[in-house]
């Protein structure tokens, strides 16, 4: 199963890198529905770990996106937040409008956090902050690289903030 997941993620990354911008099918999409889809995909894992998912979305927010790719990116972020949260914690997904017509999408956890020296590398392929814990929790090491590429294809920007022992956004 792990090998199949790695192959699926590598193929997804390869498609994102090779696809021309004109070939990326975008449509005006209600973003709350994309976020609800990601939450629904991750809910079982959150329940199993005792983590509460909370979605806060500005009403009526929409954007011209590829809804499947955006949901995949958001699912990867929420999945990571769940993985690195402590039982009884919560993961908040926030959607709101920003400056210059931008949309701000945030995923915040109350987990273990990321040391400052690792922050610049967390979106690299196969990069793991804590290899032992990552193996124990599963994953391919490609999820955040996929997020980066999806956001780049949508002319988005990606930022991470984290405090060790308090969580990440």
PyMOL commands that set and color helices and strands:
alter all, ss='L'
color gray80, all
select helices_A, chain A and resi 2-18+21-23+31-49+67-83+99-101+116-121+131-137+143-153
alter helices_A, ss='H'
color red, helices_A
select strands_A, chain A and resi 27-30+52-57+62-65+90-97+103-109+162-163+167-168
alter strands_A, ss='S'
color yellow, strands_A
deselect
rebuild
show_as cartoon
